[in-house]
Every structure is written in C-alpha cells, then in structure tokens.
C-alpha cells in the first residue's frame, strides 16, 4: 500500500480513535501536537500515535494526512500544512474529514492544491470507530482512490464520486437531522421546564413518542461535552443550506442552543468523565436556570 504512514490532525475524540484503528491494522500513525491541549496529548499517547515535533516532519514523513478537528479550525490547519508543503520537496495527500460546508471544503482544496498537494474531500458519519460497522468515511474528488485504500486497514470508506464537495454535503445533510434534532429536543424540554409542564410533557412523550423520548434520556446528558464543537458545525450546515437557496435559520438556531449549553459548567466536563454527566432532568434544570438568568 502506498499509504504506509498516516498523519492525523488532530488526535482528539474522533481522531485518536481513527488513528488507533489504523495502528491496530498495521499502519504507522503520526501527528504534530504543537499548540494542542494536554488532553489531546494524553489521547495520542494512550493510543500510541507518534508525536513528531514539527509540521515539516509530519509532511515529509506522512503519505496521507487526515484532518479531523473542530470545523472552525479546519481552514487554518490546511493553511499551515500548505505553507509547510511549499517549503518541502515532497507530495502528500490531504483529506479534510471535517464537518464543513461544500463551499468551505472547496476553498481548502484550492489551498492544498496550490501548494502542490493532492486533496480529497471526506466526511465521517457515526461515532468514533471503536466497533466495526458503526462509522463510515465518505470520500469524493478526483484523487479519492488515495483514501479508499484504507478500506483494507479497518476503516469503512464509501466513495461518492469525483466532485469535491459531495462528501461534505452528505455530512451536512445528515448532521442537520441528528444534531439539529438534538438541539430541538434540548430547546423544547427547556421551554417545558420554564413553562411548568415538564412532567405532563414527559408523560405524553412516553405515551405517543416513547422511542424519541428514550433517545432523549440516553443521548442528551452526554451532549454538553460536545456542545462547543457543534456550534461551528451547525453554522457550516446553515451556510450549506443558504448556499443552495434554503433558509439557514433552523440551523443557526441550533447553533444558538449549543451556545447556551456551552455557557454552563456542564460543557467543561470531559467526555472521559461519564460519571459526571448530568441526568436529563439535571441538564434541563441547568439550562432553564441559565435561560432565566440570560433573559
């Protein structure tokens, strides 16, 4: 396989798990942790991802770089790679796997290609791939075959076509449902708490929407640990929809809900500290209090 060494930017929640899968399937996985948090350092070390000290080392040693990070950081990370690539006598493939709009990914593609790199549009649907058949990587672009080779190394890579933007588009549409619905559920439960009908609404949901309410009980308590990251993702989806002539307001509203959550102490809980997650009742009580404080 041409891609013997994979670079991960950055080995956070999703990235370190992806890197671990690739390592377990026989590939060398490296990263550059300059400017990254202590938690990211710890996650990389825990999974055996090798930290090279400079971006120059990352680019000259990696055959393929997977960018997996907070959406707002994606353009700047690509620019750092491009600037470094222009100073080296090497060629890399850069796959942007972030939750960003098609128009954003096309700008990043231009940045990488202008510096002499190959670019692949990619997106991830599903949780970190700790178990087989739970997570899919969608890829698109003229060079997508440079990433589909990872199908033999523990990842599920799904090609969509030769057009840059297709992989990002499917992520934007999919996440508008999953994370948009999470924001809507959070908002309506908070409103019910403030309006004094929480118990009655819970009983009605259990009668007529039992599967959805069960999803709320299981999924919402862990949401605050991801709320800060999801603000940018909702904004990228809003930009995607506006770009094709649809209203962006549904998803800018979802971004506002994640800002509300981010303003509470619950957003500071680490994803590893599951024993500190609130119950659904505690989460909604905190958000109702924060809303009242802000009004």
Number of C-alpha atoms within 10 A of each C-alpha: 9 8 17 13 20 23 26 29 25 25 31 22 18 17 22 29 20 23 30 22 21 21 20 14 14 12 18 19 27 26 28 23 21 12 8 13 10 10 13 18 21 14 17 26 14 11 18 17 25 17 19 16 12 13 18 16 16 24 25 15 17 23 19 25 27 24 23 26 22 18 21 17 13 21 17 11 17 21 15 13 21 22 17 18 22 15 10 14 9 14 17 20 24 29 28 28 27 24 31 30 28 24 17 18 27 16 12 23 24 15 20 25 14 14 18 18 19 21 29 28 31 35 28 23 16 12 13 17 22 13 10 11 11 13 18 18 21 26 32 26 22 14 19 26 14 20 26 19 15 18 12 12 15 19 21 20 21 18 18 18 16 16 16 24 25 23 31 29 24 21 24 25 14 13 19 21 13 10 20 22 15 19 25 17 17 22 21 14 23 23 17 17 19 17 10 11 12 18 11 11 15 15 13 13 15 14 11 10 12 14 11 13 18 12 12 17 13 13 12 19 20 23 23 26 22 18 24 20 18 26 23 21 28 30 23 25 29 24 24 23 21 13 14 9 9 12 14 19 14 16 26 21 19 26 27 16 21 27 18 19 26 20 15 15 11 21 21 14 17 15 16 10 10 12 8 13 21 18 14 18 14 12 22 25 16 18 24 20 14 16 15 10 8 8 5
